[in-house]
Amino acid sequence: DIQMTQSPSLLSASVGDRVTLNCKASQNINKNLNWYQQKLGEAPKLLIYYTNNLQTGIPSRFSGSGSGTDYTLTISSLQPEDVATYFCFQYNSGPTFGAGTKLELK
Amino acid sequence: EVLLQQSGAELVRPGSSVKISCKASGYTFTDYYMHWVKQRPEQGLVWIGRINPANGNTVYAEKFKSKATLTADKSSNTAYMQLSSLTSEDTATYFCTRRGCMDAWGQGASVTVSS
């Protein structure tokens, strides 16, 4: 199975900060990666698909990038409603999620 | 509007089975795969498998091949997941989610395994 390692596991940031979340695959996943946001008590929500495509209705402060084994989700200006856990998900082979990054306000 | 409505919370005995439903609306049910995902309390997400509602073809993650059985009823636009030989390790919330990009999710079905 492809292992997905997210870092950091916990991130504290202030409103307005630029925030970067990382996801590293154990092998090349050919950009077959999505990002999801999960707020407490809710189902996950798709933010970014195929590495860098913004899902309809998602604010433009969210963006994704990467290739090969290394991928990034960036929030350009953190808002209070962005407090959540973020998961990456690879579907290149034997689909797997990362363990998540919990984002909190400083 | 795409909606995936899941069945309610279940309290079940160890060793028993449970069947969770996921009723789809707002799109053509047979157009997209339905995936299932497990989330244990305070933990991450685990992909269980997926079904093609058009023909019933299934793919499972290795660790769920003897645990989960996915089915779909085209007449009622409903996907099902049965979990068998339940143990405390199966206590979790189970989500159904549409398409490979998982662009719509059910609200989750809580399963608690306890004697």
Interface residues (C-beta under 8 A of the other chain):
Chain A: D1 N34 Y36 Q38 A43 P44 K45 L46 Y49 Y50 Q55 F87 F89 Y91 G94 P95 T96 F97 G98 A99 G100
Chain B: V37 G44 L45 V46 W47 A61 E62 F95 T97 G100 C101 M102 D103 W105 G106 Q107 G108
